[in-house]
């Protein structure tokens, strides 16, 4: 993998969540606070213990300040302010180790630096500079849809898992980097597990800092679960034995390969289920119609007898 020796311009001090200059909507930040409360309280996110579940679409970025919680989108969407024109105009990450970019990035889901053990699942995330920024350890992205961002997922923490997620139509699908200015091999994210995701039509499927020299001592990352890798829309290999896996690896860079690339997309954007609360009403209406029809039939037969 390319050496991620970036003068990382997304350090905590420079990460700013602000409204887009082209958006007319004033954005705030939703906090899942260290005491477990949600602020502001009127957002459509319901808490049940350590699980925070969407009950509708949300239009403000989220900052998680509590460890070991689950953010369940329930098929709803976290929608940012960036238009297609905004996304096209923003710069992607990774131009080199001495690059500084004066951009205030808008992040969909972000974590405080001491927060870990977070699971994000069943959530659609789109129209942000960075869809999800994972800067800490022991976090899981599961069955999400990450679309139409500048960078879909920015990963700088070790021991994280990304699985069964639909990462599509971003300028950069997945980006590896880290925050330390004085970096060395120990700063590179390690023990990363990435499998059964669909990387579809991202302008750059995966990237890190593009540097001239590879660090061949870098820890390799896992791009499969031992049996299945990921689906890559630009994979051009064959599947002669029709087992659903490519006959040749998908080459990510000089150090990393997806050994078992999938021939068919296995991940899709989550969808919200229809509320069960409408079912009793439908049942009442149906029973009312049935009773009315039976009453009409009964009255009709009675009139004929008379």
Order of alpha helices (4+ residues) and beta strands (2+ residues): beta-beta-beta-beta-beta-beta-beta-alpha-beta-beta-beta-beta-beta-beta-beta-beta-beta-beta-beta-beta-beta-beta-beta-beta-alpha
